Amino acid sequence: MSIYDFTVKDRKGNDVSMQTFKGKVLLIVNTATGCGFTPQYEGLEELYKKYHEKGLEILDFPCDQFGHQAPGDDEEIHEFCQMKYHTSFDNFKKIEVNGENESPLYTFLKKEKTFAGFTGLKAVFMNAHVGKIDPDFKNNSNIKWNFTKFLVDREGNVIERFESTSEPKEIADKIEKLL
């Protein structure tokens, strides 16, 4: 099984084969419009503008599973991202990333790269916050919060998982190496 075996839905509900992205470097992100990490959209757009012509695609999957921080329908989320953060990469259909109704793509991503810990200035806060919700969070591969990022190389290999506390600019050098 590879990442290219999956089909996802664009924000209008149309099927999109992951084959579409074969040969591209992918940054796959579960997002939310009302989260403390929402300003990361700015950094994601910077990465997209800098590296898109070289082969980077950002796949933005809104998710409302963490504190109901992705309100609205798919079109409202898209409009918010464009107006507030001037994003030029597209949003996909809102999904679930954990649990009974999780996206099969995310089941695959979590199997490929499990949770490796929060980093950076917000790590202590996130450890405490997520620990209240799931005391065993360090021992499972579930997505812990919005803006978890998966980096995929041009051959479809999931290279690394970055938790919500990792800013997009911290990933730039790794993207460059893959391009």
C-alpha positions as CSV (number, residue, x, y, z in Angstrom):
1,M,0.0,0.0,0.0
2,S,1.3,3.5,-0.9
3,I,0.0,7.0,-0.5
4,Y,-0.9,6.9,-4.2
5,D,-3.5,4.2,-3.5
6,F,-5.9,6.7,-1.8
7,T,-8.6,8.9,-3.1
8,V,-9.6,12.1,-1.2
9,K,-12.4,14.6,-1.7
10,D,-11.8,18.2,-2.8
11,R,-13.8,20.9,-1.0
12,K,-16.7,20.5,-3.5
13,G,-16.9,16.8,-2.9
14,N,-15.2,15.6,-6.1
15,D,-12.9,12.6,-5.9
16,V,-9.1,13.4,-6.2
17,S,-6.8,10.5,-6.7
18,M,-3.5,10.9,-4.7
19,Q,-1.9,9.7,-8.0
20,T,-2.5,13.3,-9.1
21,F,0.4,14.3,-6.8
22,K,2.9,11.6,-8.0
23,G,6.3,13.1,-8.4
24,K,5.6,16.0,-6.0
25,V,6.8,16.7,-2.5
26,L,3.7,16.9,-0.3
27,L,3.0,18.6,3.0
28,I,-0.2,17.2,4.3
29,V,-1.8,19.2,7.1
30,N,-5.0,18.9,9.2
31,T,-6.1,22.4,9.8
32,A,-8.7,24.5,11.7
33,T,-9.7,28.1,11.3
34,G,-10.3,28.9,15.0
35,C,-7.3,27.4,16.6
36,G,-4.3,29.0,18.4
37,F,-2.2,27.4,15.6
38,T,-4.3,28.9,12.8
39,P,-1.7,31.7,12.1
40,Q,0.4,28.8,10.7
41,Y,-1.6,29.3,7.5
42,E,0.7,32.3,6.9
43,G,3.8,30.1,7.1
44,L,2.3,27.4,5.0
45,E,1.5,30.0,2.3
46,E,5.1,31.2,2.5
47,L,6.3,27.7,1.9
48,Y,3.9,27.2,-0.9
49,K,4.9,30.4,-2.7
50,K,8.6,29.7,-2.3
51,Y,8.5,26.0,-3.3
52,H,5.4,25.3,-5.4
53,E,7.2,26.0,-8.7
54,K,9.9,23.5,-7.7
55,G,7.3,20.7,-7.0
56,L,5.7,21.3,-3.5
57,E,2.0,20.7,-2.9
58,I,0.3,21.6,0.3
59,L,-2.7,19.4,1.0
60,D,-5.0,21.2,3.5
61,F,-7.6,19.0,5.3
62,P,-9.8,21.0,7.6
63,C,-10.7,19.0,10.7
64,D,-13.2,19.8,13.5
65,Q,-12.2,17.1,16.0
66,F,-10.1,19.2,18.3
67,G,-12.2,21.7,20.3
68,H,-14.6,22.2,17.3
69,Q,-12.1,24.8,15.9
70,A,-13.1,24.3,12.3
71,P,-16.6,25.6,12.2
72,G,-18.4,26.2,9.0
73,D,-18.8,24.3,5.7
74,D,-16.0,23.6,3.3
75,E,-16.6,26.8,1.2
76,E,-16.7,29.0,4.3
77,I,-13.4,27.6,5.4
78,H,-11.9,28.2,2.0
79,E,-13.1,31.8,1.9
80,F,-11.7,32.4,5.4
81,C,-8.3,31.1,4.4
82,Q,-8.2,33.2,1.3
83,M,-9.4,36.4,2.9
84,K,-7.5,36.1,6.2
85,Y,-4.2,34.4,5.1
86,H,-4.3,34.9,1.3
87,T,-3.8,31.2,0.8
88,S,-3.3,30.1,-2.8
89,F,-3.2,26.3,-2.1
90,D,-6.5,24.6,-2.0
91,N,-8.5,23.2,0.9
92,F,-9.9,19.7,0.7
93,K,-13.2,18.5,2.2
94,K,-13.4,18.6,6.0
95,I,-12.4,15.2,7.5
96,E,-11.8,13.3,10.7
97,V,-8.3,12.3,11.4
98,N,-8.9,9.9,14.4
99,G,-11.5,7.4,15.3
100,E,-14.2,5.4,13.7
101,N,-14.8,7.8,10.8
102,E,-11.2,8.8,10.2
103,S,-9.9,9.3,6.7
104,P,-8.2,6.2,5.3
105,L,-5.4,8.5,4.2
106,Y,-4.8,9.5,7.8
107,T,-4.9,5.9,9.0
108,F,-2.1,5.3,6.5
109,L,-0.1,8.5,7.5
110,K,-0.3,7.6,11.2
111,K,0.8,4.1,10.6
112,E,3.8,5.4,8.6
113,K,4.9,8.0,11.2
114,T,3.7,7.9,14.8
115,F,3.7,10.6,17.4
116,A,7.3,11.6,18.3
117,G,6.6,14.4,20.8
118,F,5.8,18.1,20.9
119,T,8.7,20.5,20.3
120,G,9.4,24.2,20.6
121,L,8.0,26.9,22.9
122,K,4.5,25.5,23.2
123,A,5.6,21.9,23.9
124,V,5.0,22.1,27.7
125,F,1.5,23.6,27.2
126,M,0.5,21.0,24.6
127,N,1.8,18.1,26.7
128,A,-0.4,19.3,29.6
129,H,-3.4,20.2,27.4
130,V,-3.4,17.0,25.4
131,G,-2.5,14.9,28.5
132,K,-5.8,16.0,30.1
133,I,-7.8,14.7,27.0
134,D,-5.7,11.5,26.5
135,P,-3.4,10.5,29.4
136,D,-1.9,7.9,27.2
137,F,-1.3,10.3,24.2
138,K,2.5,9.7,24.1
139,N,1.9,6.0,23.4
140,N,-0.4,6.1,20.4
141,S,-0.2,7.4,16.9
142,N,-3.4,9.5,17.0
143,I,-3.3,13.0,15.7
144,K,-3.0,15.1,18.8
145,W,-4.2,18.5,17.5
146,N,-4.7,20.8,14.6
147,F,-1.8,21.6,12.3
148,T,-0.1,18.2,12.5
149,K,2.0,18.0,9.3
150,F,3.3,15.0,7.3
151,L,6.1,15.5,4.8
152,V,6.0,13.1,1.8
153,D,8.8,12.8,-0.8
154,R,8.4,12.6,-4.6
155,E,8.2,8.8,-4.4
156,G,5.3,8.8,-2.0
157,N,7.3,7.9,1.1
158,V,6.2,9.5,4.4
159,I,9.4,11.1,5.5
160,E,8.5,12.8,8.8
161,R,5.7,13.9,11.0
162,F,5.7,17.3,12.6
163,E,3.3,18.1,15.4
164,S,1.3,21.3,15.7
165,T,4.0,23.0,17.8
166,S,6.4,22.8,14.7
167,E,6.2,26.0,12.7
168,P,6.1,25.7,8.9
169,K,9.4,27.6,8.6
170,E,11.1,24.9,10.7
171,I,10.3,22.4,7.9
172,A,11.7,24.6,5.0
173,D,15.1,23.0,4.9
174,K,13.7,19.5,4.9
175,I,11.4,20.4,2.0
176,E,14.3,21.9,0.1
177,K,16.3,18.7,0.4
178,L,13.5,16.7,-1.0
179,L,13.0,19.1,-3.9
